[in-house]
Amino acid sequence: RGRERERRRERKCVLLFSAPRSTHEQIAPLLWSRIAEDKAKTVDIHKSVSEQIKRNFAKKMWKKAFTMHNAVSRMQKLISASSLEGGPAE
């Protein structure tokens, strides 16, 4: 019964109009107590967080390498096009 009351309060937080919306001061203690009693003591998130960080880093580096490859390819095309047109040689 207490859970349903908390959920109704949380739903009020996402309402468009501010009149029925709960304030941060009303909701924060509920959320922190739920985190403390339900998850924080039993869940070890180190493995999943470190895996996600590694994936994000790999994705970032791949995008960076791909962008650099495209930039170098475009520069090479510009250089070869300018040399064919009789532009200044390097």
C-alpha positions as a Markdown table, in Angstrom:
| # | Residue | x | y | z |
|---|---|---|---|---|
| 1 | Arg | 0.0 | 0.0 | 0.0 |
| 2 | Gly | 2.8 | 2.4 | 0.8 |
| 3 | Arg | 4.5 | 1.5 | -2.6 |
| 4 | Glu | 1.4 | 2.6 | -4.5 |
| 5 | Arg | 1.3 | 5.9 | -2.6 |
| 6 | Glu | 5.0 | 6.5 | -3.5 |
| 7 | Arg | 4.3 | 5.7 | -7.2 |
| 8 | Arg | 1.4 | 8.1 | -7.3 |
| 9 | Arg | 3.6 | 10.8 | -5.9 |
| 10 | Glu | 6.3 | 10.0 | -8.5 |
| 11 | Arg | 3.8 | 10.3 | -11.3 |
| 12 | Lys | 2.8 | 13.7 | -10.0 |
| 13 | Cys | 6.4 | 14.8 | -10.7 |
| 14 | Val | 6.1 | 14.3 | -14.4 |
| 15 | Leu | 2.9 | 16.2 | -14.8 |
| 16 | Leu | 2.9 | 19.1 | -17.3 |
| 17 | Phe | 1.1 | 21.6 | -15.1 |
| 18 | Ser | 2.8 | 22.6 | -11.9 |
| 19 | Ala | -0.3 | 22.8 | -9.6 |
| 20 | Pro | -0.6 | 19.1 | -8.9 |
| 21 | Arg | 3.1 | 18.4 | -9.3 |
| 22 | Ser | 5.1 | 17.4 | -6.2 |
| 23 | Thr | 8.2 | 19.4 | -5.2 |
| 24 | His | 11.7 | 18.1 | -5.1 |
| 25 | Glu | 11.7 | 18.3 | -1.3 |
| 26 | Gln | 8.7 | 15.9 | -1.2 |
| 27 | Ile | 10.0 | 13.3 | -3.6 |
| 28 | Ala | 13.8 | 13.2 | -2.9 |
| 29 | Pro | 13.5 | 11.4 | 0.4 |
| 30 | Leu | 11.3 | 8.7 | -1.1 |
| 31 | Leu | 13.6 | 8.1 | -4.0 |
| 32 | Trp | 16.7 | 7.9 | -1.8 |
| 33 | Ser | 15.0 | 5.6 | 0.7 |
| 34 | Arg | 14.0 | 3.3 | -2.1 |
| 35 | Ile | 17.5 | 3.2 | -3.5 |
| 36 | Ala | 18.9 | 2.5 | -0.1 |
| 37 | Glu | 16.5 | -0.3 | 0.9 |
| 38 | Asp | 16.1 | -2.0 | -2.5 |
| 39 | Lys | 19.3 | -1.8 | -4.6 |
| 40 | Ala | 22.3 | -0.2 | -3.1 |
| 41 | Lys | 23.2 | -2.9 | -0.6 |
| 42 | Thr | 22.8 | -5.9 | -2.9 |
| 43 | Val | 23.8 | -4.8 | -6.4 |
| 44 | Asp | 27.5 | -4.7 | -7.5 |
| 45 | Ile | 27.6 | -2.4 | -10.5 |
| 46 | His | 31.4 | -2.3 | -11.0 |
| 47 | Lys | 31.5 | -4.9 | -13.7 |
| 48 | Ser | 28.7 | -3.5 | -15.8 |
| 49 | Val | 29.9 | 0.1 | -15.4 |
| 50 | Ser | 33.5 | -0.8 | -16.4 |
| 51 | Glu | 32.3 | -2.7 | -19.4 |
| 52 | Gln | 30.1 | 0.2 | -20.5 |
| 53 | Ile | 33.0 | 2.6 | -20.1 |
| 54 | Lys | 35.2 | 0.4 | -22.2 |
| 55 | Arg | 32.6 | 0.1 | -24.9 |
| 56 | Asn | 32.1 | 3.8 | -25.0 |
| 57 | Phe | 35.8 | 4.4 | -25.2 |
| 58 | Ala | 36.2 | 1.9 | -28.0 |
| 59 | Lys | 33.3 | 3.5 | -29.9 |
| 60 | Lys | 34.8 | 7.0 | -29.4 |
| 61 | Met | 38.2 | 5.9 | -30.7 |
| 62 | Trp | 36.7 | 4.1 | -33.7 |
| 63 | Lys | 34.7 | 7.2 | -34.6 |
| 64 | Lys | 37.8 | 9.4 | -34.2 |
| 65 | Ala | 39.9 | 7.0 | -36.4 |
| 66 | Phe | 37.2 | 6.9 | -39.1 |
| 67 | Thr | 36.9 | 10.7 | -39.1 |
| 68 | Met | 40.7 | 11.0 | -39.5 |
| 69 | His | 40.7 | 8.5 | -42.3 |
| 70 | Asn | 38.0 | 10.4 | -44.1 |
| 71 | Ala | 39.9 | 13.7 | -43.6 |
| 72 | Val | 43.1 | 12.3 | -44.9 |
| 73 | Ser | 41.4 | 10.7 | -47.9 |
| 74 | Arg | 39.8 | 14.1 | -48.8 |
| 75 | Met | 43.1 | 15.9 | -48.5 |
| 76 | Gln | 44.7 | 13.3 | -50.8 |
| 77 | Lys | 42.0 | 13.7 | -53.4 |
| 78 | Leu | 42.4 | 17.5 | -53.2 |
| 79 | Ile | 46.1 | 17.3 | -53.6 |
| 80 | Ser | 45.8 | 14.9 | -56.6 |
| 81 | Ala | 43.1 | 17.0 | -58.2 |
| 82 | Ser | 45.2 | 20.2 | -57.8 |
| 83 | Ser | 48.3 | 18.5 | -59.3 |
| 84 | Leu | 46.3 | 17.3 | -62.3 |
| 85 | Glu | 45.0 | 20.8 | -62.9 |
| 86 | Gly | 48.6 | 22.1 | -62.8 |
| 87 | Gly | 48.3 | 23.7 | -59.4 |
| 88 | Pro | 51.3 | 24.4 | -57.2 |
| 89 | Ala | 53.4 | 21.2 | -56.5 |
| 90 | Glu | 54.6 | 20.4 | -53.1 |
